[in-house]
Amino acid sequence: MPEDFDYSASITSMDVRETFPSIDPENLSEKDVLEILLYLFKQKPGFVDRGHELNNRDTAWVNAYLFRLKPTTDDDGMDRFMVETVGSSMDKMAELS
């Protein structure tokens, strides 16, 4: 994966409900967070999933980076989630194939 891969992404709560009928965007589980992040990243050209894991109800690890789904409101007043990079782990990077 290119080092300059753009992980920025967002999804509205309404799109979460439509894309993932079993996920309640107001009550995300650890699995939900990871599923949404992977869905968003797979929409971007050049994304390769080199490893991921659950973390908590706000964050998940993907490719040795810790990402948060941050609830916000867009310019039209729609609830959405923005992907925020929290940090990275050199140990996790070393484990990637």
C-alpha positions, -999 to 999 in steps of 0.1 A, spaced: 0 0 0 14 35 -8 25 54 22 5 84 11 -28 64 10 -56 88 18 -77 72 46 -100 102 49 -137 92 45 -171 98 59 -205 82 58 -239 95 69 -260 77 95 -287 72 69 -261 55 46 -250 33 75 -286 22 80 -291 16 42 -258 -2 37 -258 -22 69 -294 -28 79 -283 -47 110 -262 -18 124 -277 9 146 -256 40 140 -266 53 174 -253 22 192 -222 9 174 -204 -23 186 -167 -30 182 -175 -52 151 -197 -24 136 -169 1 138 -145 -22 120 -170 -32 94 -178 4 85 -142 14 83 -133 -15 60 -163 -7 39 -152 29 35 -116 21 28 -125 -6 2 -143 21 -18 -110 39 -24 -87 29 -52 -54 13 -40 -66 1 -6 -52 -33 5 -63 -48 38 -30 -59 53 -45 -66 87 -72 -53 110 -86 -59 145 -113 -48 168 -105 -22 194 -136 -7 210 -169 10 202 -152 41 187 -120 28 172 -105 -1 153 -71 -10 139 -66 -12 101 -31 -17 86 -14 -8 119 -33 25 122 -59 32 148 -90 49 133 -119 65 151 -154 69 136 -162 104 149 -199 114 149 -204 149 134 -229 168 114 -224 178 78 -232 212 62 -268 201 55 -274 191 91 -272 154 84 -256 131 111 -225 114 98 -193 97 108 -159 111 99 -128 88 99 -102 102 121 -67 88 124 -58 85 161 -23 70 158 -2 41 146 17 12 161 52 2 151 47 -32 167 16 -38 146 34 -25 115 62 -50 120 36 -78 121 21 -69 87 29 -91 58 
